[in-house]
Amino acid sequence: MTKLLTLAAMIALPTVAAVAQAPMAAPTYVTKAGAGDQYEIQSSRLLLASTKDAKLRSFATMMVTDHTKSTADVKAAAMRAGLHPAPPKLDAMGTKNVAALRATTGTARDRLYIEQQKAAHQRALALHQTYAQAGTAAPLKTVAASIAPVVQTHITELSTM
């Protein structure tokens, strides 16, 4: 029985890998990018209302500026690709993370913000790099390729906090 299950898993593995490599649809990319930006903007504004840490204030201000720009860039590229995206909104994870930040205060909020930012930026980097390489709409591939290095800069900055 174990050999049969192992054989079935080995046969299914290439199928799973092929599904994982399937190109992301343009509307999906736009939605995910917008949700990520909304998390960055909302969480950073929340932090700016409370943190006393000057370095963190500077980083959060950069997040609001850079992610507002990336939202506008993705929207413009989506329009060039013939899409008419809805205004971006938080996804379930972003909603949960912002709620967790609201429920935390002081330096504990600062620490939670940094932890969340590290994870969110890893997800954002993967999203933009993947779409830049294998996306389905040329204008969005171009904008994804231009956003990825900005996200990498954010990751580098976070590594110093």
Order of alpha helices (4+ residues) and beta strands (2+ residues): alpha-alpha-alpha-alpha-alpha-alpha
